[in-house]
Amino acid sequence: MNPSPTPLSSSEIQDYKSKTIHDEPLQQSPEGSFKAWCTLIGGFLAITAVFASAQAVSWIGSTQLALMVALGLPAVKLLDLGYFKVLTVIGSTIYVFSIFMLSIAHTSKYYQLFLSQGLAAGLGAGLVYVPVLAVQSHHWRRLRPVAMGIVITSGVRASAFVCLGLLIVANILMTANPPKTRKADPPKLGVLFTDGAYIFGVLGAAVADWGLFFPYFYLQLFAMVKGADPTFSFYLLAIFNGSSIPGRIIPNVLSQKFGVFNTMTFCTFACGILIFGLFGVDNSTRVKDESEIGIRLGLAYCIASLGILTGNPIAGALLGETFPWWRRIVFGAVMLLVGVVLIFITRSIRARQIGSQWV
């Protein structure tokens, strides 16, 4: 990596934009091939193994989640260079090792929990999570949103031995299938920052992440403080994850009809309103060139990880020792609604670019 990259000229930016608008579609293997389905199933199993987060002290869980998505930027670069298998094997090994280390860590030793679950698990998952999502674009075109939705649906907790088995099968099944032809010059990161729609979308995701993960970390505690049955409170997170399965697939299907940004704006707005709805609980109960998908996804996740890293520690600070829930509810909901505004700006810019409201 060059420490001081050459600044981009206006002619370079204009040349890039004109090329990405008029380039012919890249050649890909037929959608729905045997390799495509194997990669989808392998991705499902891999995400099942590595998306085991949340029920820890905020900084531990937030660090794991932040690393998991922030490492997407270098990981997808290596994916583009043809190192998909190397990435997933190394990431799987690190992740399984971290889970075994977590099982022998002393619960009273914070540093052991942080190193095993926060740092090591985050590093391992980061080498698997975004590449597994990005590689679906190698195999799917028309049904790409549905394929990614199915893969991400598998975010459940699993034990170390189950993770080991799932990741072994996943690594056997998944293959990269890059387009047969691609542009000679990959896009420079500096050029992506000139894409207004993309940047507003990424910022919207980062801001929304400040509020989005609040229920994952605090829903059980919130329920117990409000007087819910302890057994029911314990299972709330499992119920929450289970009920999210349709929400991870159906919006991806609907986005094919109504547009990605229309669907995202509505869903983010709904999340903000639902978090505001916690006040009602009382004590009685799309890209310009397909060769850019990897780098755009990686950069977006990397920037959005800042919201994931800091969101829940901020929540812990707002709750303090007296648990004034209104502070965290307002913060989470407002951040989600600010994210809606930024995503809507993205949607508006993109609609003007393509001359259609279904974006």
VOBA-1610 file (N, C-alpha, C; in pm, whole numbers, padded with zeros to 5 digits, always signed):
BEGIN
Met+00085-00120+00000Met+00000+00000+00000Met+00088+00124+00000Asn+00061+00215-00091Asn+00139+00339-00097Asn+00098+00433+00015Pro+00196+00487+00093Pro+00161+00575+00204Pro+00102+00707+00159Ser+00135+00750+00039Ser+00082+00878-00009Ser+00031+00860-00153Pro-00095+00814-00170Pro-00147+00788-00302Pro-00155+00915-00385Thr-00140+00898-00518Thr-00146+01011-00610Thr-00287+01067-00614Pro-00304+01198-00596Pro-00438+01256-00600Pro-00503+01232-00736Leu-00635+01215-00734Leu-00709+01190-00857Leu-00739+01322-00927Ser-00716+01324-01056Ser-00750+01442-01134Ser-00895+01438-01175Ser-00950+01554-01211Ser-01090+01560-01253Ser-01112+01479-01380Ser-01011+01471-01465Ser-01025+01392-01588Ser-01033+01244-01557Glu-00956+01197-01456Glu-00963+01057-01415Glu-01102+01023-01363Ile-01157+01113-01281Ile-01289+01088-01223Ile-01394+01083-01333Gln-01388+01180-01427Gln-01487+01184-01534Gln-01474+01062-01625Asp-01349+01022-01653Asp-01326+00905-01737Asp-01383+00780-01672Tyr-01363+00769-01539Tyr-01416+00654-01466Tyr-01568+00650-01473Lys-01631+00766-01450Lys-01777+00770-01450Lys-01834+00735-01586Ser-01772+00787-01692Ser-01823+00759-01825Ser-01806+00612-01861Lys-01695+00552-01817Lys-01671+00411-01847Lys-01770+00322-01774Thr-01794+00352-01644Thr-01879+00264-01566Thr-02024+00274-01606Ile-02063+00383-01668Ile-02201+00395-01714Ile-02222+00319-01845His-02121+00317-01932His-02140+00262-02065His-02075+00126-02087Asp-01998+00075-01988Asp-01934-00055-02008Asp-02037-00163-02033Glu-01998-00263-02116Glu-02085-00377-02140Glu-02088-00465-02016Pro-02198-00536-01990Pro-02204-00624-01875Pro-02094-00730-01882Leu-02038-00763-01764Leu-01934-00863-01759Leu-01994-01002-01780Gln-01916-01090-01844Gln-01963-01225-01870Gln-01955-01307-01743Gln-02062-01380-01713Gln-02064-01465-01596Gln-02119-01602-01635Ser-02092-01701-01549Ser-02150-01832-01571Ser-02301-01824-01551Pro-02377-01920-01605Pro-02522-01917-01592Pro-02565-01913-01446Glu-02666-01831-01416Glu-02716-01819-01280Glu-02786-01947-01239Gly-02769-01985-01112Gly-02837-02104-01061Gly-02765-02234-01093Ser-02636-02227-01128Ser-02560-02348-01156Ser-02534-02426-01028Phe-02479-02545-01043Phe-02449-02629-00927Phe-02350-02558-00834Lys-02247-02493-00893Lys-02150-02418-00813Lys-02216-02303-00738Ala-02314-02238-00804Ala-02382-02125-00741Ala-02458-02170-00617Trp-02530-02281-00630Trp-02607-02332-00515Trp-02514-02383-00404Cys-02405-02447-00442Cys-02309-02491-00342Cys-02251-02372-00266Thr-02220-02265-00338Thr-02165-02146-00274Thr-02268-02080-00183Leu-02395-02078-00226Leu-02500-02021-00142Leu-02515-02101-00013Ile-02522-02234-00026Ile-02536-02320+00093Ile-02413-02308+00182Gly-02294-02305+00120Gly-02172-02288+00198Gly-02169-02155+00271Gly-02216-02048+00204Gly-02224-01918+00269Gly-02319-01919+00387Phe-02433-01987+00369Phe-02530-02000+00478Phe-02466-02066+00600Leu-02392-02174+00577Leu-02327-02246+00687Leu-02217-02162+00751Ala-02142-02089+00668Ala-02033-02006+00722Ala-02086-01894+00810Ile-02193-01826+00766Ile-02249-01718+00847Ile-02313-01774+00974Thr-02372-01894+00964Thr-02425-01960+01084Thr-02317-01973+01190Ala-02196-02007+01145Ala-02086-02029+01239Ala-02031-01900+01296Val-02009-01798+01211Val-01934-01681+01257Val-02019-01569+01313Phe-02151-01572+01293Phe-02234-01462+01342Phe-02286-01495+01481Ala-02195-01526+01573Ala-02233-01561+01709Ala-02190-01449+01801Ser-02270-01343+01808Ser-02228-01222+01879Ser-02319-01191+01994Ala-02308-01080+02045Ala-02399-00994+02119Ala-02412-01013+02267Gln-02420-01122+02329Gln-02462-01123+02467Gln-02350-01094+02565Ala-02252-01020+02528Ala-02139-00991+02615Ala-02138-00845+02656Val-02037-00812+02737Val-02016-00672+02772Val-02003-00593+02643Ser-02057-00472+02640Ser-02069-00397+02516Ser-01940-00388+02435Trp-01829-00357+02501Trp-01706-00339+02424Trp-01659-00469+02362Ile-01683-00582+02427Ile-01642-00711+02371Ile-01724-00742+02247Gly-01856-00738+02262Gly-01943-00767+02148Gly-01929-00666+02036Ser-01915-00538+02072Ser-01901-00435+01970Ser-01771-00448+01893Thr-01662-00483+01964Thr-01534-00503+01898Thr-01541-00619+01800Gln-01606-00728+01842Gln-01619-00843+01753Gln-01698-00807+01627Leu-01812-00742+01646Leu-01895-00704+01532Leu-01824-00604+01441Ala-01756-00506+01504Ala-01687-00403+01425Ala-01575-00464+01341Leu-01495-00553+01401Leu-01388-00618+01324Leu-01446-00706+01214Met-01558-00770+01243Met-01619-00859+01147Met-01656-00787+01018Val-01701-00663+01029Val-01740-00589+00909Val-01628-00497+00858Ala-01544-00445+00950Ala-01437-00353+00907Ala-01333-00424+00822Leu-01306-00550+00852Leu-01207-00625+00774Leu-01259-00658+00635Gly-01383-00622+00606Gly-01437-00646+00473Gly-01359-00575+00365Leu-01304-00456+00395Leu-01232-00379+00293Leu-01106-00452+00245Pro-01012-00490+00333Pro-00896-00566+00282Pro-00934-00706+00235Ala-01037-00765+00297Ala-01074-00902+00262Ala-01128-00911+00119Val-01213-00815+00079Val-01268-00823-00057Val-01162-00788-00161Lys-01062-00710-00121Lys-00950-00684-00212Lys-00877-00814-00241Leu-00853-00893-00135Leu-00789-01023-00153Leu-00879-01118-00231Leu-01011-01106-00209Leu-01106-01186-00287Leu-01091-01155-00436Asp-01083-01026-00470Asp-01068-00986-00609Asp-00937-01035-00669Leu-00835-01053-00584Leu-00705-01101-00632Leu-00699-01253-00644Gly-00809-01322-00606Gly-00816-01466-00623Gly-00782-01547-00500Tyr-00787-01484-00382Tyr-00750-01555-00259Tyr-00871-01590-00173Phe-00984-01618-00236Phe-01106-01645-00160Phe-01089-01765-00067Lys-01040-01877-00120Lys-01024-01997-00038Lys-00926-01976+00076Val-00816-01906+00046Val-00716-01879+00151Val-00779-01797+00262Leu-00857-01695+00224Leu-00924-01610+00323Leu-01015-01690+00414Thr-01103-01769+00353Thr-01204-01839+00433Thr-01142-01949+00520Val-01039-02015+00470Val-00973-02119+00550Val-00901-02057+00670Ile-00825-01949+00646Ile-00755-01883+00757Ile-00855-01824+00856Gly-00958-01755+00804Gly-01058-01697+00892Gly-01132-01802+00973Ser-01167-01914+00910Ser-01237-02022+00980Ser-01150-02079+01091Thr-01020-02099+01062Thr-00928-02154+01162Thr-00916-02061+01283Ile-00898-01931+01256Ile-00887-01834+01366Ile-01015-01830+01448Tyr-01129-01833+01379Tyr-01256-01822+01451Tyr-01281-01943+01540Val-01261-02064+01486Val-01283-02184+01567Val-01186-02186+01685Phe-01060-02148+01662Phe-00963-02140+01772Phe-01010-02045+01880Ser-01066-01930+01839Ser-01111-01830+01937Ser-01226-01884+02021Ile-01316-01959+01958Ile-01430-02014+02033Ile-01383-02118+02134Phe-01287-02201+02096Phe-01232-02297+02192Phe-01161-02225+02306Met-01088-02117+02276Met-01022-02040+02380Met-01123-01973+02473Leu-01234-01928+02414Leu-01338-01867+02496Leu-01395-01967+02596Ser-01404-02092+02554Ser-01463-02194+02642Ser-01376-02223+02764Ile-01245-02192+02758Ile-01158-02215+02874Ile-01117-02085+02941Ala-01168-01973+02893Ala-01135-01844+02954Ala-01204-01831+03090His-01139-01763+03183His-01198-01737+03314His-01296-01621+03303Thr-01418-01643+03346Thr-01520-01539+03333Thr-01487-01414+03413Ser-01401-01426+03514Ser-01364-01310+03595Ser-01247-01232+03534Lys-01186-01288+03429Lys-01072-01224+03363Lys-01121-01155+03235Tyr-01143-01026+03245Tyr-01199-00952+03131Tyr-01109-00961+03009Tyr-00977-00952+03028Tyr-00886-00950+02914Tyr-00892-01081+02836Gln-00914-01193+02906Gln-00925-01321+02837Gln-01050-01326+02749Leu-01160-01275+02801Leu-01284-01270+02723Leu-01269-01176+02604Phe-01203-01062+02628Phe-01186-00965+02520Phe-01097-01020+02409Leu-00985-01084+02447Leu-00892-01137+02346Leu-00955-01250+02266Ser-01029-01338+02334Ser-01085-01454+02264Ser-01209-01419+02185Gln-01308-01356+02251Gln-01433-01327+02180Gln-01426-01196+02102Gly-01371-01092+02163Gly-01371-00963+02097Gly-01271-00954+01983Leu-01144-00987+02011Leu-01038-00966+01912Leu-01023-01084+01816Ala-00995-01203+01871Ala-00969-01318+01783Ala-01092-01359+01703Ala-01207-01366+01769Ala-01329-01404+01697Ala-01364-01299+01593Gly-01342-01171+01625Gly-01368-01065+01528Gly-01277-01074+01407Leu-01148-01104+01430Leu-01054-01118+01319Leu-01091-01236+01230Gly-01120-01349+01292Gly-01156-01467+01214Gly-01284-01447+01136Ala-01387-01394+01203Ala-01515-01370+01135Ala-01500-01267+01024Gly-01412-01168+01046Gly-01393-01063+00946Gly-01336-01114+00815Leu-01259-01223+00820Leu-01202-01281+00699Leu-01301-01372+00627Val-01414-01397+00692Val-01515-01486+00634Val-01641-01411+00594Tyr-01689-01322+00680Tyr-01824-01265+00668Tyr-01848-01190+00537Val-01775-01082+00513Val-01799-01001+00393Val-01760-01076+00265Pro-01645-01147+00261Pro-01614-01224+00140Pro-01721-01327+00104Val-01779-01391+00206Val-01884-01490+00180Val-02007-01424+00118Leu-02038-01302+00162Leu-02149-01228+00100Leu-02111-01181-00040Ala-01990-01126-00054Ala-01948-01069-00183Ala-01936-01175-00290Val-01892-01297-00253Val-01870-01400-00353Val-02002-01448-00415Gln-02114-01422-00348Gln-02243-01459-00407Gln-02265-01384-00538Ser-02208-01265-00551Ser-02224-01187-00674Ser-02152-01252-00792His-02058-01345-00763His-01991-01418-00870His-02084-01519-00936His-02186-01561-00862His-02272-01670-00908His-02415-01628-00939Trp-02457-01514-00885Trp-02596-01473-00898Trp-02604-01331-00954Arg-02702-01308-01038Arg-02723-01175-01093Arg-02866-01128-01066Arg-02962-01189-01133Arg-03102-01149-01115Arg-03150-01179-00973Leu-03110-01292-00918Leu-03155-01334-00784Leu-03052-01301-00676Arg-02960-01210-00706Arg-02854-01179-00610Arg-02907-01132-00474Pro-03005-01038-00469Pro-03055-00995-00336Pro-03114-01111-00256Val-03185-01202-00324Val-03243-01316-00255Val-03134-01408-00203Ala-03032-01433-00284Ala-02921-01520-00243Ala-02851-01463-00119Met-02823-01332-00121Met-02758-01270-00005Met-02849-01274+00117Gly-02980-01257+00096Gly-03074-01265+00207Gly-03074-01402+00272Ile-03069-01507+00189Ile-03067-01644+00243Ile-02939-01668+00322Val-02827-01620+00270Val-02699-01639+00339Val-02700-01569+00475Ile-02746-01445+00479Ile-02743-01368+00605Ile-02848-01415+00704Thr-02947-01492+00658Thr-03051-01544+00747Thr-02993-01635+00853Ser-02876-01690+00827Ser-02823-01795+00914Ser-02751-01741+01037Gly-02773-01616+01076Gly-02703-01560+01191Gly-02755-01611+01324Val-02709-01728+01367Val-02749-01786+01494Val-02625-01826+01572Arg-02643-01852+01701Arg-02530-01892+01784Arg-02504-02041+01768Ala-02378-02082+01779Ala-02342-02222+01767Ala-02221-02251+01855Ser-02207-02378+01899Ser-02095-02415+01984Ser-01969-02431+01901Ala-01855-02447+01969Ala-01727-02454+01900Ala-01720-02572+01804Phe-01763-02691+01848Phe-01755-02808+01761Phe-01853-02797+01645Val-01970-02738+01670Val-02065-02717+01561Val-02006-02618+01460Cys-01943-02510+01510Cys-01878-02412+01422Cys-01771-02480+01337Leu-01692-02567+01399Leu-01586-02636+01326Leu-01645-02718+01212Gly-01750-02796+01240Gly-01812-02877+01137Gly-01874-02794+01026Leu-01944-02687+01065Leu-02008-02601+00965Leu-01907-02535+00874Leu-01797-02487+00930Leu-01697-02416+00851Leu-01619-02511+00760Ile-01598-02636+00803Ile-01532-02733+00716Ile-01618-02759+00592Val-01748-02784+00615Val-01839-02809+00503Val-01850-02684+00415Ala-01859-02566+00477Ala-01873-02442+00401Ala-01753-02419+00309Asn-01632-02442+00361Asn-01512-02421+00281Asn-01500-02520+00166Ile-01556-02639+00184Ile-01556-02736+00075Ile-01654-02694-00034Leu-01770-02642+00006Leu-01875-02609-00089Leu-01849-02481-00168Met-01794-02379-00104Met-01787-02246-00166Met-01672-02235-00266Thr-01700-02168-00376Thr-01598-02138-00477Thr-01619-01997-00528Ala-01509-01933-00567Ala-01519-01804-00633Ala-01539-01827-00782Asn-01613-01739-00845Asn-01640-01750-00989Asn-01642-01610-01048Pro-01524-01543-01051Pro-01521-01404-01099Pro-01561-01395-01245Pro-01610-01278-01289Pro-01646-01260-01429Pro-01530-01296-01521Lys-01564-01350-01638Lys-01461-01393-01732Lys-01380-01276-01786Thr-01443-01160-01793Thr-01372-01039-01835Thr-01397-00930-01735Arg-01299-00846-01713Arg-01316-00733-01622Arg-01231-00617-01670Lys-01261-00501-01619Lys-01185-00383-01661Lys-01038-00397-01621Ala-00951-00344-01706Ala-00808-00354-01680Ala-00768-00279-01554Asp-00828-00165-01531Asp-00792-00082-01416Asp-00902-00086-01311Pro-00877-00151-01196Pro-00977-00151-01090Pro-00998-00010-01036Pro-01117+00020-00984Pro-01144+00156-00936Pro-01058+00191-00815Lys-01008+00314-00813Lys-00934+00362-00698Lys-01032+00402-00588Leu-00988+00383-00463Leu-01077+00418-00351Leu-01117+00565-00357Gly-01024+00651-00400Gly-01055+00794-00407Gly-01171+00824-00498Val-01186+00746-00605Val-01295+00767-00699Val-01429+00738-00633Leu-01433+00635-00549Leu-01559+00598-00484Leu-01610+00711-00395Phe-01518+00791-00340Phe-01561+00901-00254Phe-01618+01017-00334Thr-01610+01010-00466Thr-01675+01113-00549Thr-01817+01074-00587Asp-01858+00954-00553Asp-01994+00905-00582Asp-02086+00947-00468Gly-02160+01056-00488Gly-02243+01112-00381Gly-02345+01014-00327Ala-02413+00942-00416Ala-02516+00847-00372Ala-02455+00739-00284Tyr-02340+00686-00325Tyr-02275+00581-00248Tyr-02234+00629-00109Ile-02173+00748-00102Ile-02123+00799+00026Ile-02239+00828+00122Phe-02347+00891+00073Phe-02461+00916+00160Phe-02520+00784+00211Gly-02522+00683+00125Gly-02573+00553+00167Gly-02488+00490+00275Val-02355+00497+00258Val-02264+00441+00358Val-02277+00516+00491Leu-02282+00649+00485Leu-02298+00729+00608Leu-02432+00697+00676Gly-02536+00679+00595Gly-02666+00643+00651Gly-02660+00511+00724Ala-02588+00413+00667Ala-02574+00283+00733Ala-02494+00295+00862Ala-02387+00377+00858Ala-02303+00394+00978Ala-02382+00458+01092Val-02458+00562+01060Val-02538+00630+01163Val-02648+00537+01214Ala-02713+00466+01124Ala-02820+00374+01165Ala-02766+00265+01256Asp-02640+00222+01235Asp-02581+00118+01319Asp-02564+00163+01463Trp-02559+00294+01487Trp-02554+00341+01626Trp-02678+00298+01703Gly-02790+00287+01633Gly-02913+00250+01701Gly-02959+00109+01676Leu-02913+00048+01565Leu-02970-00078+01521Leu-02945-00194+01616Phe-02825-00200+01677Phe-02788-00317+01755Phe-02827-00307+01903Phe-02894-00201+01939Phe-02941-00185+02078Phe-03021-00305+02127Pro-03122-00354+02052Pro-03200-00469+02101Pro-03115-00595+02118Tyr-03017-00617+02031Tyr-02934-00738+02042Tyr-02860-00744+02174Phe-02817-00630+02225Phe-02738-00628+02346Phe-02821-00608+02473Tyr-02934-00539+02463Tyr-03002-00496+02585Tyr-03148-00541+02597Leu-03201-00614+02498Leu-03342-00652+02504Leu-03373-00739+02625Gln-03287-00835+02654Gln-03311-00924+02768Gln-03311-00846+02900Leu-03211-00759+02917Leu-03204-00679+03039Leu-03325-00586+03049Phe-03363-00525+02937Phe-03478-00435+02935Phe-03604-00509+02981Ala-03623-00631+02930Ala-03742-00709+02966Ala-03743-00742+03115Met-03628-00780+03169Met-03623-00816+03312Met-03648-00694+03401Val-03589-00580+03364Val-03610-00458+03441Val-03758-00418+03440Lys-03826-00444+03327Lys-03968-00410+03314Lys-04059-00515+03376Gly-04002-00616+03441Gly-04083-00711+03515Gly-04126-00834+03439Ala-04068-00861+03324Ala-04104-00981+03248Ala-04051-01105+03319Asp-04113-01219+03291Asp-04069-01345+03349Asp-03923-01373+03311Pro-03838-01410+03407Pro-03695-01431+03377Pro-03672-01536+03269Thr-03753-01644+03271Thr-03737-01747+03168Thr-03769-01692+03030Phe-03879-01616+03023Phe-03917-01555+02896Phe-03811-01455+02850Ser-03757-01377+02944Ser-03653-01280+02910Ser-03530-01349+02855Phe-03497-01465+02913Phe-03378-01539+02867Phe-03393-01582+02721Tyr-03514-01623+02683Tyr-03537-01672+02547Tyr-03571-01561+02448Leu-03579-01437+02496Leu-03618-01328+02406Leu-03523-01311+02288Leu-03393-01325+02313Leu-03297-01305+02206Leu-03310-01413+02099Ala-03337-01538+02145Ala-03359-01647+02048Ala-03485-01620+01966Ile-03590-01572+02033Ile-03715-01539+01963Ile-03689-01425+01865Phe-03613-01327+01911Phe-03579-01210+01828Phe-03505-01254+01701Asn-03405-01342+01719Asn-03330-01390+01602Asn-03417-01474+01510Gly-03500-01559+01569Gly-03587-01644+01488Gly-03687-01563+01407Ser-03745-01461+01469Ser-03844-01380+01399Ser-03781-01291+01294Ser-03647-01275+01301Ser-03580-01191+01201Ser-03555-01265+01070Ile-03577-01396+01069Ile-03550-01473+00946Ile-03632-01422+00829Pro-03767-01405+00842Pro-03841-01349+00728Pro-03792-01210+00690Gly-03750-01132+00791Gly-03704-00996+00765Gly-03571-00990+00692Arg-03499-01100+00687Arg-03372-01102+00615Arg-03388-01152+00472Ile-03503-01211+00443Ile-03526-01264+00308Ile-03630-01181+00233Ile-03746-01155+00298Ile-03858-01089+00228Ile-03818-00952+00173Pro-03750-00864+00250Pro-03712-00734+00191Pro-03622-00749+00069Asn-03534-00850+00068Asn-03448-00872-00048Asn-03529-00912-00171Val-03635-00990-00148Val-03723-01027-00258Val-03800-00904-00307Leu-03853-00826-00212Leu-03931-00707-00249Leu-03846-00602-00319Ser-03715-00598-00285Ser-03629-00497-00346Ser-03616-00515-00497Gln-03640-00636-00545Gln-03634-00658-00689Gln-03750-00590-00761Lys-03860-00570-00689Lys-03977-00504-00750Lys-03979-00355-00719Phe-03953-00319-00593Phe-03968-00180-00550Phe-03837-00102-00550Gly-03725-00170-00563Gly-03596-00102-00561Gly-03526-00118-00427Val-03394-00128-00431Val-03315-00151-00310Val-03329-00035-00211Phe-03315+00087-00259Phe-03314+00202-00168Phe-03455+00235-00117Asn-03557+00211-00198Asn-03694+00228-00148Asn-03720+00131-00033Thr-03679+00005-00051Thr-03700-00096+00052Thr-03617-00066+00176Met-03491-00026+00157Met-03403+00004+00270Met-03454+00123+00351Thr-03501+00225+00281Thr-03553+00343+00350Thr-03672+00306+00438Phe-03764+00229+00382Phe-03882+00189+00459Phe-03843+00104+00580Cys-03755+00006+00561Cys-03718-00084+00670Cys-03643-00011+00781Thr-03553+00080+00744Thr-03480+00155+00846Thr-03574+00246+00924Phe-03667+00310+00853Phe-03767+00394+00919Phe-03851+00310+01016Ala-03890+00189+00972Ala-03970+00102+01058Ala-03894+00062+01183Cys-03762+00035+01170Cys-03681+00001+01287Cys-03678+00115+01388Gly-03661+00239+01338Gly-03660+00354+01427Gly-03792+00371+01501Ile-03903+00356+01430Ile-04035+00368+01494Ile-04056+00258+01597Leu-04013+00135+01566Leu-04031+00024+01659Leu-03950+00043+01786Ile-03829+00101+01773Ile-03750+00127+01894Ile-03818+00235+01978Phe-03872+00339+01913Phe-03952+00436+01988Phe-04070+00366+02057Gly-04120+00258+01994Gly-04232+00185+02052Gly-04200+00121+02186Leu-04071+00108+02220Leu-04035+00053+02351Leu-04084+00143+02465Phe-04112+00271+02434Phe-04170+00359+02537Phe-04306+00306+02582Gly-04370+00227+02497Gly-04502+00173+02532Gly-04496+00054+02624Val-04374+00006+02653Val-04360-00108+02744Val-04353-00057+02886Asp-04445-00103+02971Asp-04443-00057+03111Asp-04409-00174+03201Asn-04418-00152+03332Asn-04375-00253+03427Asn-04477-00362+03449Ser-04586-00360+03377Ser-04685-00465+03392Ser-04656-00580+03295Thr-04573-00578+03197Thr-04540-00687+03105Thr-04404-00681+03019Arg-02770-00049-00519Arg-02730-00088-00656Arg-02605-00020-00718Val-02490-00090-00800Val-02361-00032-00840Val-02351-00001-00990Lys-02248+00078-01029Lys-02231+00114-01171Lys-02164+00003-01252Asp-02076-00076-01193Asp-02007-00181-01266Asp-01993-00299-01171Glu-02025-00419-01218Glu-02030-00534-01129Glu-01894-00574-01074Ser-01785-00534-01143Ser-01653-00565-01090Ser-01623-00485-00964Glu-01706-00384-00933Glu-01685-00301-00814Glu-01761-00350-00692Ile-01844-00453-00707Ile-01929-00494-00595Ile-01847-00526-00472Gly-01738-00600-00488Gly-01657-00638-00373Gly-01599-00518-00301Ile-01533-00428-00376Ile-01467-00314-00313Ile-01567-00217-00252Arg-01682-00198-00317Arg-01785-00110-00260Arg-01843-00170-00133Leu-01869-00300-00134Leu-01923-00366-00016Leu-01823-00360+00099Gly-01695-00384+00067Gly-01592-00380+00171Gly-01575-00243+00232Leu-01570-00138+00149Leu-01555-00002+00199Leu-01677+00039+00282Ala-01796+00001+00235Ala-01918+00037+00308Ala-01920-00028+00446Tyr-01888-00157+00452Tyr-01885-00226+00581Tyr-01777-00167+00672Cys-01662-00132+00614Cys-01552-00077+00693Cys-01594+00053+00761Ile-01658+00143+00686Ile-01702+00270+00743Ile-01816+00248+00843Ala-01911+00161+00806Ala-02025+00136+00894Ala-01983+00071+01025Ser-01866+00004+01027Ser-01821-00062+01150Ser-01797+00038+01263Leu-01772+00165+01229Leu-01753+00266+01333Leu-01879+00281+01418Gly-01995+00275+01352Gly-02120+00282+01425Gly-02141+00159+01512Ile-02104+00041+01458Ile-02118-00082+01535Ile-02025-00083+01655Leu-01901-00036+01635Leu-01802-00038+01743Leu-01843+00052+01859Thr-01894+00171+01829Thr-01921+00270+01934Thr-02065+00273+01983Gly-02157+00217+01905Gly-02299+00231+01938Gly-02337+00173+02073Asn-02297+00048+02100Asn-02338-00015+02224Asn-02260+00032+02347Pro-02130+00064+02336Pro-02066+00131+02450Pro-02132+00265+02483Ile-02174+00339+02381Ile-02250+00462+02408Ile-02379+00429+02482Ala-02444+00319+02440Ala-02567+00277+02508Ala-02541+00247+02654Gly-02429+00176+02681Gly-02396+00145+02820Gly-02371+00270+02902Ala-02304+00369+02842Ala-02278+00495+02912Ala-02407+00571+02939Leu-02500+00568+02843Leu-02628+00638+02861Leu-02713+00572+02970Leu-02703+00439+02979Leu-02783+00369+03081Leu-02723+00386+03220Gly-02590+00389+03228Gly-02526+00408+03358Gly-02563+00299+03456Glu-02577+00336+03582Glu-02611+00240+03687Glu-02758+00246+03724Thr-02829+00348+03677Thr-02970+00365+03716Thr-03066+00324+03605Phe-03014+00292+03487Phe-03094+00244+03373Phe-03208+00337+03334Pro-03179+00464+03300Pro-03284+00549+03242Pro-03304+00512+03095Trp-03394+00418+03070Trp-03408+00359+02936Trp-03445+00461+02830Trp-03510+00571+02870Trp-03553+00668+02770Trp-03434+00726+02694Arg-03318+00739+02761Arg-03201+00794+02693Arg-03159+00705+02576Arg-03149+00574+02602Arg-03103+00482+02498Arg-03208+00464+02389Ile-03334+00462+02427Ile-03440+00448+02328Ile-03440+00566+02233Val-03431+00687+02288Val-03431+00807+02205Val-03307+00809+02115Phe-03190+00778+02174Phe-03066+00779+02095Phe-03074+00680+01979Gly-03115+00556+02010Gly-03120+00454+01906Gly-03218+00487+01796Ala-03338+00529+01836Ala-03441+00558+01737Ala-03405+00680+01652Val-03351+00784+01716Val-03314+00905+01641Val-03202+00875+01543Met-03101+00796+01585Met-02992+00761+01494Met-03043+00683+01374Leu-03138+00593+01398Leu-03196+00518+01286Leu-03271+00611+01191Leu-03343+00708+01246Leu-03418+00799+01161Leu-03325+00895+01086Val-03213+00935+01149Val-03113+01013+01076Val-03056+00929+00962Gly-03033+00801+00991Gly-02988+00710+00886Gly-03088+00702+00772Val-03218+00705+00806Val-03322+00704+00702Val-03307+00825+00610Val-03282+00942+00670Val-03269+01064+00591Val-03151+01051+00493Leu-03036+01001+00543Leu-02919+00988+00458Leu-02941+00884+00347Ile-03006+00774+00383Ile-03035+00672+00282Ile-03135+00725+00179Phe-03230+00807+00225Phe-03328+00865+00131Phe-03258+00960+00033Ile-03155+01032+00083Ile-03077+01117-00007Ile-03008+01032-00113Thr-02952+00918-00069Thr-02892+00824-00164Thr-02993+00781-00268Arg-03112+00745-00220Arg-03217+00698-00309Arg-03255+00806-00411Ser-03263+00932-00365Ser-03302+01041-00454Ser-03196+01067-00560Ile-03068+01065-00519Ile-02960+01085-00616Ile-02960+00974-00720Arg-02975+00851-00673Arg-02974+00737-00765Arg-03094+00742-00860Ala-03210+00784-00809Ala-03330+00794-00894Ala-03309+00894-01007Arg-03244+01007-00975Arg-03216+01106-01079Arg-03116+01052-01181Gln-03020+00974-01134Gln-02917+00922-01223Gln-02976+00827-01328Ile-03069+00742-01287Ile-03121+00640-01380Ile-03256+00678-01437Gly-03316+00790-01390Gly-03443+00835-01444Gly-03561+00747-01408Ser-03556+00684-01289Ser-03666+00597-01244Ser-03679+00609-01094Gln-03801+00594-01044Gln-03825+00600-00899Gln-03810+00464-00833Trp-03797+00358-00912Trp-03785+00223-00856Trp-03637+00187-00844Val-03574+00241-00741Val-03430+00220-00721Val-03405+00147-00589
//
